[in-house]
Amino acid sequence: MPNCEAARESDLDRLEAIVAQFVRVFDIRPISET
């Protein structure tokens, strides 16, 4: 079922985009910097 695989990829892309937005909003810095 190629549709399932495509959905998985799109979900991963969405998750990555959401995570990137959270990082930008909260301005999260690597723990190693502290």
PDB file with SEQRES, HELIX, SHEET and CRYST1 records, atoms N, CA, C and O in Angstrom:
SEQRES   1 A   34  MET PRO ASN CYS GLU ALA ALA ARG GLU SER ASP LEU ASP          
SEQRES   2 A   34  ARG LEU GLU ALA ILE VAL ALA GLN PHE VAL ARG VAL PHE          
SEQRES   3 A   34  ASP ILE ARG PRO ILE SER GLU THR                              
HELIX    1 AA1 PRO A    2  PHE A   26  1                                  25    
HELIX    2 AA2 ILE A   31  GLU A   33  5                                   3    
CRYST1    1.000    1.000    1.000  90.00  90.00  90.00 P 1           1          
ATOM      1  N   MET A   1       0.842  -1.204   0.000  1.00  0.00           N  
ATOM      2  CA  MET A   1       0.000   0.000   0.000  1.00  0.00           C  
ATOM      3  C   MET A   1       0.880   1.259   0.000  1.00  0.00           C  
ATOM      4  O   MET A   1       1.226   1.766   1.067  1.00  0.00           O  
ATOM      5  N   PRO A   2       1.240   1.760  -1.170  1.00  0.00           N  
ATOM      6  CA  PRO A   2       2.109   2.946  -1.257  1.00  0.00           C  
ATOM      7  C   PRO A   2       1.488   4.154  -0.576  1.00  0.00           C  
ATOM      8  O   PRO A   2       2.199   5.039  -0.099  1.00  0.00           O  
ATOM      9  N   ASN A   3       0.157   4.191  -0.532  1.00  0.00           N  
ATOM     10  CA  ASN A   3      -0.505   5.339   0.110  1.00  0.00           C  
ATOM     11  C   ASN A   3      -0.089   5.444   1.574  1.00  0.00           C  
ATOM     12  O   ASN A   3       0.139   6.545   2.075  1.00  0.00           O  
ATOM     13  N   CYS A   4       0.010   4.314   2.257  1.00  0.00           N  
ATOM     14  CA  CYS A   4       0.406   4.332   3.666  1.00  0.00           C  
ATOM     15  C   CYS A   4       1.808   4.934   3.806  1.00  0.00           C  
ATOM     16  O   CYS A   4       2.054   5.764   4.682  1.00  0.00           O  
ATOM     17  N   GLU A   5       2.709   4.509   2.944  1.00  0.00           N  
ATOM     18  CA  GLU A   5       4.077   5.029   3.027  1.00  0.00           C  
ATOM     19  C   GLU A   5       4.085   6.536   2.785  1.00  0.00           C  
ATOM     20  O   GLU A   5       4.767   7.279   3.492  1.00  0.00           O  
ATOM     21  N   ALA A   6       3.333   6.983   1.793  1.00  0.00           N  
ATOM     22  CA  ALA A   6       3.285   8.421   1.495  1.00  0.00           C  
ATOM     23  C   ALA A   6       2.735   9.171   2.704  1.00  0.00           C  
ATOM     24  O   ALA A   6       3.241  10.235   3.062  1.00  0.00           O  
ATOM     25  N   ALA A   7       1.696   8.614   3.335  1.00  0.00           N  
ATOM     26  CA  ALA A   7       1.120   9.270   4.511  1.00  0.00           C  
ATOM     27  C   ALA A   7       2.170   9.361   5.615  1.00  0.00           C  
ATOM     28  O   ALA A   7       2.290  10.386   6.285  1.00  0.00           O  
ATOM     29  N   ARG A   8       2.926   8.284   5.798  1.00  0.00           N  
ATOM     30  CA  ARG A   8       3.967   8.295   6.836  1.00  0.00           C  
ATOM     31  C   ARG A   8       4.961   9.413   6.564  1.00  0.00           C  
ATOM     32  O   ARG A   8       5.306  10.175   7.467  1.00  0.00           O  
ATOM     33  N   GLU A   9       5.420   9.512   5.327  1.00  0.00           N  
ATOM     34  CA  GLU A   9       6.405  10.546   4.994  1.00  0.00           C  
ATOM     35  C   GLU A   9       5.827  11.936   5.257  1.00  0.00           C  
ATOM     36  O   GLU A   9       6.502  12.794   5.826  1.00  0.00           O  
ATOM     37  N   SER A  10       4.589  12.155   4.846  1.00  0.00           N  
ATOM     38  CA  SER A  10       3.977  13.478   5.048  1.00  0.00           C  
ATOM     39  C   SER A  10       3.847  13.763   6.543  1.00  0.00           C  
ATOM     40  O   SER A  10       4.072  14.890   6.985  1.00  0.00           O  
ATOM     41  N   ASP A  11       3.483  12.739   7.325  1.00  0.00           N  
ATOM     42  CA  ASP A  11       3.362  12.930   8.773  1.00  0.00           C  
ATOM     43  C   ASP A  11       4.718  13.307   9.365  1.00  0.00           C  
ATOM     44  O   ASP A  11       4.808  14.200  10.207  1.00  0.00           O  
ATOM     45  N   LEU A  12       5.771  12.621   8.921  1.00  0.00           N  
ATOM     46  CA  LEU A  12       7.110  12.932   9.431  1.00  0.00           C  
ATOM     47  C   LEU A  12       7.475  14.365   9.086  1.00  0.00           C  
ATOM     48  O   LEU A  12       8.014  15.097   9.916  1.00  0.00           O  
ATOM     49  N   ASP A  13       7.177  14.762   7.845  1.00  0.00           N  
ATOM     50  CA  ASP A  13       7.490  16.144   7.444  1.00  0.00           C  
ATOM     51  C   ASP A  13       6.727  17.124   8.330  1.00  0.00           C  
ATOM     52  O   ASP A  13       7.269  18.144   8.758  1.00  0.00           O  
ATOM     53  N   ARG A  14       5.457  16.800   8.601  1.00  0.00           N  
ATOM     54  CA  ARG A  14       4.660  17.693   9.449  1.00  0.00           C  
ATOM     55  C   ARG A  14       5.267  17.778  10.842  1.00  0.00           C  
ATOM     56  O   ARG A  14       5.398  18.865  11.405  1.00  0.00           O  
ATOM     57  N   LEU A  15       5.635  16.625  11.396  1.00  0.00           N  
ATOM     58  CA  LEU A  15       6.228  16.613  12.737  1.00  0.00           C  
ATOM     59  C   LEU A  15       7.500  17.454  12.759  1.00  0.00           C  
ATOM     60  O   LEU A  15       7.713  18.251  13.673  1.00  0.00           O  
ATOM     61  N   GLU A  16       8.342  17.268  11.740  1.00  0.00           N  
ATOM     62  CA  GLU A  16       9.588  18.045  11.692  1.00  0.00           C  
ATOM     63  C   GLU A  16       9.285  19.535  11.639  1.00  0.00           C  
ATOM     64  O   GLU A  16       9.938  20.329  12.316  1.00  0.00           O  
ATOM     65  N   ALA A  17       8.292  19.918  10.831  1.00  0.00           N  
ATOM     66  CA  ALA A  17       7.933  21.339  10.713  1.00  0.00           C  
ATOM     67  C   ALA A  17       7.412  21.868  12.048  1.00  0.00           C  
ATOM     68  O   ALA A  17       7.761  22.973  12.464  1.00  0.00           O  
ATOM     69  N   ILE A  18       6.571  21.068  12.719  1.00  0.00           N  
ATOM     70  CA  ILE A  18       6.029  21.489  14.018  1.00  0.00           C  
ATOM     71  C   ILE A  18       7.156  21.653  15.031  1.00  0.00           C  
ATOM     72  O   ILE A  18       7.199  22.638  15.768  1.00  0.00           O  
ATOM     73  N   VAL A  19       8.068  20.685  15.064  1.00  0.00           N  
ATOM     74  CA  VAL A  19       9.194  20.765  15.998  1.00  0.00           C  
ATOM     75  C   VAL A  19      10.020  22.015  15.708  1.00  0.00           C  
ATOM     76  O   VAL A  19      10.421  22.727  16.629  1.00  0.00           O  
ATOM     77  N   ALA A  20      10.270  22.276  14.443  1.00  0.00           N  
ATOM     78  CA  ALA A  20      11.051  23.463  14.064  1.00  0.00           C  
ATOM     79  C   ALA A  20      10.331  24.726  14.542  1.00  0.00           C  
ATOM     80  O   ALA A  20      10.968  25.661  15.028  1.00  0.00           O  
ATOM     81  N   GLN A  21       9.008  24.749  14.403  1.00  0.00           N  
ATOM     82  CA  GLN A  21       8.253  25.928  14.851  1.00  0.00           C  
ATOM     83  C   GLN A  21       8.389  26.084  16.363  1.00  0.00           C  
ATOM     84  O   GLN A  21       8.616  27.192  16.850  1.00  0.00           O  
ATOM     85  N   PHE A  22       8.253  24.984  17.113  1.00  0.00           N  
ATOM     86  CA  PHE A  22       8.387  25.060  18.564  1.00  0.00           C  
ATOM     87  C   PHE A  22       9.766  25.584  18.938  1.00  0.00           C  
ATOM     88  O   PHE A  22       9.892  26.441  19.812  1.00  0.00           O  
ATOM     89  N   VAL A  23      10.798  25.070  18.277  1.00  0.00           N  
ATOM     90  CA  VAL A  23      12.169  25.511  18.580  1.00  0.00           C  
ATOM     91  C   VAL A  23      12.300  27.004  18.336  1.00  0.00           C  
ATOM     92  O   VAL A  23      12.937  27.715  19.113  1.00  0.00           O  
ATOM     93  N   ARG A  24      11.692  27.478  17.249  1.00  0.00           N  
ATOM     94  CA  ARG A  24      11.786  28.920  16.953  1.00  0.00           C  
ATOM     95  C   ARG A  24      10.983  29.725  17.964  1.00  0.00           C  
ATOM     96  O   ARG A  24      11.448  30.751  18.460  1.00  0.00           O  
ATOM     97  N   VAL A  25       9.779  29.258  18.266  1.00  0.00           N  
ATOM     98  CA  VAL A  25       8.916  30.009  19.192  1.00  0.00           C  
ATOM     99  C   VAL A  25       9.557  30.096  20.572  1.00  0.00           C  
ATOM    100  O   VAL A  25       9.624  31.173  21.164  1.00  0.00           O  
ATOM    101  N   PHE A  26      10.021  28.973  21.077  1.00  0.00           N  
ATOM    102  CA  PHE A  26      10.592  28.953  22.424  1.00  0.00           C  
ATOM    103  C   PHE A  26      12.083  29.278  22.424  1.00  0.00           C  
ATOM    104  O   PHE A  26      12.705  29.386  23.480  1.00  0.00           O  
ATOM    105  N   ASP A  27      12.650  29.433  21.217  1.00  0.00           N  
ATOM    106  CA  ASP A  27      14.080  29.766  21.107  1.00  0.00           C  
ATOM    107  C   ASP A  27      14.910  28.789  21.935  1.00  0.00           C  
ATOM    108  O   ASP A  27      15.747  29.195  22.741  1.00  0.00           O  
ATOM    109  N   ILE A  28      14.667  27.494  21.724  1.00  0.00           N  
ATOM    110  CA  ILE A  28      15.372  26.465  22.491  1.00  0.00           C  
ATOM    111  C   ILE A  28      16.830  26.381  22.021  1.00  0.00           C  
ATOM    112  O   ILE A  28      17.108  26.338  20.822  1.00  0.00           O  
ATOM    113  N   ARG A  29      17.743  26.360  22.980  1.00  0.00           N  
ATOM    114  CA  ARG A  29      19.166  26.259  22.632  1.00  0.00           C  
ATOM    115  C   ARG A  29      19.690  24.899  23.090  1.00  0.00           C  
ATOM    116  O   ARG A  29      19.151  24.314  24.030  1.00  0.00           O  
ATOM    117  N   PRO A  30      20.722  24.398  22.443  1.00  0.00           N  
ATOM    118  CA  PRO A  30      21.291  23.105  22.844  1.00  0.00           C  
ATOM    119  C   PRO A  30      21.717  23.128  24.299  1.00  0.00           C  
ATOM    120  O   PRO A  30      22.224  24.137  24.788  1.00  0.00           O  
ATOM    121  N   ILE A  31      21.510  22.009  24.995  1.00  0.00           N  
ATOM    122  CA  ILE A  31      21.875  21.937  26.415  1.00  0.00           C  
ATOM    123  C   ILE A  31      23.390  22.099  26.575  1.00  0.00           C  
ATOM    124  O   ILE A  31      23.866  22.581  27.603  1.00  0.00           O  
ATOM    125  N   SER A  32      24.135  21.695  25.552  1.00  0.00           N  
ATOM    126  CA  SER A  32      25.595  21.759  25.647  1.00  0.00           C  
ATOM    127  C   SER A  32      26.063  23.203  25.794  1.00  0.00           C  
ATOM    128  O   SER A  32      27.155  23.441  26.311  1.00  0.00           O  
ATOM    129  N   GLU A  33      25.268  24.165  25.355  1.00  0.00           N  
ATOM    130  CA  GLU A  33      25.695  25.563  25.445  1.00  0.00           C  
ATOM    131  C   GLU A  33      25.653  26.069  26.878  1.00  0.00           C  
ATOM    132  O   GLU A  33      26.441  26.940  27.247  1.00  0.00           O  
ATOM    133  N   THR A  34      24.744  25.536  27.693  1.00  0.00           N  
ATOM    134  CA  THR A  34      24.604  26.062  29.053  1.00  0.00           C  
ATOM    135  C   THR A  34      25.725  25.595  29.932  1.00  0.00           C  
ATOM    136  O   THR A  34      25.769  25.941  31.112  1.00  0.00           O  
TER     137      THR A  34                                                      
END                                                                             
